[in-house]
């Protein structure tokens, strides 16, 4: 079951899309924290789950995001931190 997305988080996503703000997204991918930078172009539903789409075409499930532009939206415990370029 998905956890509802906070209104504050959704509003911040919409502002980033409308103003084409370069954004930093920290999310879980393969049980590791991953940091991705890019411009969010849209939100879309895929099989009842909501994703943000970056200009690069990368899709990130909103349920996996715990930080957007430095603001934490979820508490997540993890062992390994991996940046988009593969470094720790």
Secondary structure, DSSP 8 states (H G I E B T S, - for coil): ------HHHHHHHHHHHHHT-EEEEEEEETTEEEEEEEEEEEEEEETTEEEEEETTS-EEEGGGEEEETTEE-S----S-EEETTS--
